[in-house]
Amino acid sequence: MERYDQLYRLYDEFDTDTLRALQDIVDLFPPVDSRVVLDRWEDVSDELDAEKDVVRDAFPDGGATFAEVAARATREQAFTALDLYSEYGRAVNALVLDVDETLRSAGNTDNEIPRETLHLLTEFHEAGMPIVVCTGQTLENVKGFLIQGLGNEIVHSGSLSVVYEAGTGVFTPGHGAATKQLLFEDLDDDVRRVFDEIRSRVLSAAPAPIRRGCHLQGNEFNVTLKPNFETGSAEAREIVEAALVYEIDLLGTVVGDLEGTPDVEASTARGWARAYYADADPEIRSVLEATSNGWGARLEDVPDATRSVFARVDVAYYEADAAEIGSLELNKVAGVEAAFDVLGVDDPFALVMGDSKSDLRVMEWVAEREAGISAAPDHASRSVLDHVIRTDELVFDRGRADEVLRTVYALDRLAGLE
C-alpha cells in the first residue's frame, strides 16, 4: 500500500492542478517570435521547476518521479495507472494506435491530431517507446500527417512503424530491406485473383449513384469505397450503406465466376454472399435488412467451395465512413506482429487504442497473451467498448486520446520506482 499512500499524499497535499497547468503551458506553448512572450515562457518554466522541486524534496523515495506524474496526470489517471501496475506488474513497452476516430475525431478535433496528443507521443518517443500507428488508411496519407504532426525526424527514427490498409502492409523507415513489407504478396493466387477482379470492376460496374457518391481509395491491396460527402453525415451514411451492399454483391458475383459455376445465376451467387456476411457480422446484417430485399438464400445453401473463399475474404462496414473488402489473413494483428518483429519488440506489453472491429482483433490478441491493455473512445463500436469495459475500463472522451496516454505515462514512471 505504500505507493497508494504516497499518491494520496501527493494529490491531497500539493497543488497538482497548478503543476499540470504550468506543464501544459511549457509543453504546448506555440512558437512565436517575440522577446516578451519568450520571457513569459521562461518565467513559467522557472515556476514549474520550483513547483516540481517542492514535490521532489517532499518525497525522498522517488520524488522526481512523483513530480513528473503530478505534472502530467490527474488524480484519477494516476490511481488508474497504479491499479494497472498492481494488476499486471509491467510497464507498457509499445504503443499501437489507430488514427481516425481514435487519435483524431472528425467530430471533436477537426480531423487533426490534437497538440496535447502529439506532444505526449513525442515524450514517449524520447523515452525510447516504439510506436506502431495501425490504420486502415493508405501509406501515403498516414506518412503525410505523421510527418506534419510529429516531424520527419521521429517518423524516420527507426522506432516508429506504420501498419497501413488494416494490415496489408507495414512501413518501418530506417530498417533497410525490412523498411517496407507488402504482406499481401504472401497470399496465394486464388485469393489475389478475387481482389484483382473486384478492383477492376468495382467502379466501372457500379450503379450511377455509387459512382457519383463514392471514390475508390488508393490502396495497394484492399478495395475500399469512401463517400464523396463529409464523414459522419447523413449523406455519407446512406451512400456507404449502398456501397456495402454493392460490394457484397460484387464479391458474390466474382467468386461465383472464378469458382467455375456457369450454371449459377448471378443473383444466386449474390444471395450466397449476402447470406454468408449477414451471418458473420450483425452490423452488416442490419444494413442488408434495412436497405435491400433480403438475400434470397440461406447460409446452408452456400456451396463448400464458395464458402471456403468467403472465409478468407473480409467485408468491413464503417458507418458513414467506408465499405471495404480485405483479406482475413491480413489484418491489423498480422501487421502489428510484423511491425514488432522489425522494431525488436520481442516481449510486448502494449497499449492498444482503437474504435473498430479491426482494432478489436488486436485488443483480443494482446489480451489472450497477457501482452497489453486496451483503450477506446466512448463512441467506439459496441463490440470494442464491451471488450474494453470488460478488461481495464480505459474508455476516453471523443478526441481525448491524451487522457489514456497520460495514464500510461504515469504507469511507466510508477513502474520505474520498483
Secondary structure, 3 states (H helix, E strand, C coil): CHHHHHHHHHHHHCCHHHHHHHHHHHHHCCCCCCHHHHHHHHHHHHHHHHHHHHHHHHCCCCHHHHHHHHHHCCHHHHHHHHHHHHHHCCCCCEEEECCECCCECCCCCCCCCCHHHHHHHHHHHHCCCCEEEECCCCHHHHHHHHHHHHCHHHHCCCCEEEEEHHHCEEECCCCHHHCEEEHHHHCCHHHHHHHHHHHHHCCCCCCHHHHHHEEECCCCCCEEEEECCCCCCHHHHHHHHHHHHHHHHHHHHHHHHHCCCCCCCHHHHHHHHHHHHHHHCHHHHHHHHHHCCCCCCCHHHCCHHHHHHHCCEEEEEECCCEEEEEECCCCHHHHHHHHHHHHCCCCCCEEEECCCHHHHHHHHHHHHCCCEEEEEECCCCHHHHHHHHHHCCEEECCCCCHHHHHHHHHHHHHHCCC
